Amino acid sequence: MTDIERLAKLDDVARKFILKLPPVAPIFFYSNARKLFLSMLSKDLDFPEQKVPASLNQKIWGIDFRSPIFNAAGMFKTGVGYEMSYRQGAGAFLAGTTTNLPRKGNNQGLIWHPFVAYHQSRSASNWMGLPNDGHAATAIKISNIEKKSGCPIGASIAADTGIDENESLKGVVEGCEIYNKAGADFLEINESCPNVVGHTASPSNFLDESLVSRLVYISEKFLKKRNRNLPVIVKLSNDTSENLIPALVDMLIELEYDGINFGNTSTNYSLHRNSIGKLDLQNFDYFTSTFGGGLSGAVLKQSSLNLATLTVEYIGKKNAHREFNVIRTGGISNCQDVIASKDRGIKLNQWFTGYFDAFAKFGHTLYSNMYQQL
Ligand SMILES: Cc1cc2nc3c(=O)[nH]c(=O)nc-3n(C[C@H](O)[C@H](O)[C@H](O)COP(=O)(O)O)c2cc1C
């Protein structure tokens, strides 16, 4: 067992007690401990390389993904962690999200990048505010990765906020170009971070005009000028209204996007409060009323499945003229979730909150444990 595996197990036991303290204490603790943990994890290579059954491999957009599951954006923000993910058996590696200008992220007083886990509910809240080193610094790291077959590299990109809209859009296109040159295999446009002022959560009841104009701009300035196979997908919120799926898919295919990801965290606190366990309610109420932030984990399992399923069904009916794939993110925590996706024609899944629960249980064998049952 490596040190980080031991630490995860220890935390799994201690967490129940730490989370009972007055909310500000666990939030302060986990907001800091999470970053330290991730930094150690992403560099931990002292474990045997795990096997991935060849039967799990699938070609999507002409790219081999050796399995249907990999990390969601935000886990390896700085682009470090490819080798560790590959050794664990991940189906791909997703770096970022990055913005053109480096960002410090959110703080309230001494609490930087607020985060708290809801242990009983297998869920979490975060109000990070997209801290990152910027496209250029992260892309350099990606260009130095020794890529392995079946484990493609993706980069998640978002627009800068708080600056002129045109400059911000130019920054997104610049990001696409920088990661293109760095050798990324696919790009994910993060259109759904609820934690930065100016990034609206994706549209709830109508196709938001500014979302459409951003997507058109990226299409004109980058997608239609691509000179190699570089799929670009759009990540939207798990709060997206199901009624919007036909209009969204029609628009994205028309604009030459290659897929959609449902999705990002939720800000529908009143809906999800019903699924939060009694032991977690104190922290839930404190966090959502103090910071707001996005909800992740088991509370999103159903919405991600519904949105991704309806999208696959719509694409099937539409008989689209170009390959367009759906990624499911939200509440994935075990093989049953990946099987549920597969049964509905969803070929790729990403996980974040569930990854850490699985890591506490299985350590670096978390993927191989899942693959035995797929
Ligand atoms: C601490 C934290 C940081 C995140 N950072 C990002 C990010 O930088 N970009 C992004 O697109 N999503 C980010 N997310 C959202 C996740 O990628 C994912 O969409 C969401 O957590 C739902 O998946 P899950 O239920 O498996 O956690 C973050 C989530 C968490 C919990």
Ligand as a Chemical Component Dictionary entry (heavy atoms), coordinates in Angstrom:
data_LIG
# 
_chem_comp.id                   LIG 
_chem_comp.type                 NON-POLYMER 
_chem_comp.pdbx_formal_charge   0 
_chem_comp.three_letter_code    LIG 
# 
loop_
_chem_comp_atom.comp_id 
_chem_comp_atom.atom_id 
_chem_comp_atom.alt_atom_id 
_chem_comp_atom.type_symbol 
_chem_comp_atom.charge 
_chem_comp_atom.model_Cartn_x 
_chem_comp_atom.model_Cartn_y 
_chem_comp_atom.model_Cartn_z 
_chem_comp_atom.pdbx_ordinal 
LIG C1  C1  C 0 -13.557 20.199 -6.408  1  
LIG C2  C2  C 0 -14.169 20.177 -7.774  2  
LIG C3  C3  C 0 -13.565 20.915 -8.792  3  
LIG C4  C4  C 0 -14.114 20.901 -10.089 4  
LIG N1  N1  N 0 -13.503 21.604 -11.087 5  
LIG C5  C5  C 0 -14.001 21.539 -12.347 6  
LIG C6  C6  C 0 -13.352 22.191 -13.426 7  
LIG O1  O1  O 0 -12.294 22.801 -13.270 8  
LIG N2  N2  N 0 -13.930 22.105 -14.656 9  
LIG C7  C7  C 0 -15.086 21.402 -14.898 10 
LIG O2  O2  O 0 -15.560 21.340 -16.049 11 
LIG N3  N3  N 0 -15.704 20.765 -13.887 12 
LIG C8  C8  C 0 -15.199 20.807 -12.643 13 
LIG N4  N4  N 0 -15.822 20.138 -11.639 14 
LIG C9  C9  C 0 -17.041 19.355 -11.936 15 
LIG C10 C10 C 0 -16.694 17.901 -12.252 16 
LIG O3  O3  O 0 -15.864 17.808 -13.383 17 
LIG C11 C11 C 0 -17.977 17.084 -12.507 18 
LIG O4  O4  O 0 -18.627 17.585 -13.632 19 
LIG C12 C12 C 0 -18.938 17.140 -11.327 20 
LIG O5  O5  O 0 -18.239 17.042 -10.110 21 
LIG C13 C13 C 0 -19.954 15.986 -11.392 22 
LIG O6  O6  O 0 -19.289 14.741 -11.404 23 
LIG P1  P1  P 0 -19.171 13.826 -10.076 24 
LIG O7  O7  O 0 -20.554 13.644 -9.562  25 
LIG O8  O8  O 0 -18.523 12.562 -10.554 26 
LIG O9  O9  O 0 -18.316 14.568 -9.123  27 
LIG C14 C14 C 0 -15.290 20.132 -10.346 28 
LIG C15 C15 C 0 -15.874 19.398 -9.314  29 
LIG C16 C16 C 0 -15.321 19.394 -8.045  30 
LIG C17 C17 C 0 -15.987 18.570 -6.966  31 
# 
loop_
_chem_comp_bond.comp_id 
_chem_comp_bond.atom_id_1 
_chem_comp_bond.atom_id_2 
_chem_comp_bond.value_order 
_chem_comp_bond.pdbx_ordinal 
LIG C1  C2  SING 1  
LIG C2  C3  SING 2  
LIG C2  C16 DOUB 3  
LIG C3  C4  DOUB 4  
LIG C4  N1  SING 5  
LIG C4  C14 SING 6  
LIG N1  C5  DOUB 7  
LIG C5  C6  SING 8  
LIG C5  C8  SING 9  
LIG C6  O1  DOUB 10 
LIG C6  N2  SING 11 
LIG N2  C7  SING 12 
LIG C7  O2  DOUB 13 
LIG C7  N3  SING 14 
LIG N3  C8  DOUB 15 
LIG C8  N4  SING 16 
LIG N4  C9  SING 17 
LIG N4  C14 SING 18 
LIG C9  C10 SING 19 
LIG C10 O3  SING 20 
LIG C10 C11 SING 21 
LIG C11 O4  SING 22 
LIG C11 C12 SING 23 
LIG C12 O5  SING 24 
LIG C12 C13 SING 25 
LIG C13 O6  SING 26 
LIG O6  P1  SING 27 
LIG P1  O7  DOUB 28 
LIG P1  O8  SING 29 
LIG P1  O9  SING 30 
LIG C14 C15 DOUB 31 
LIG C15 C16 SING 32 
LIG C16 C17 SING 33 
# 
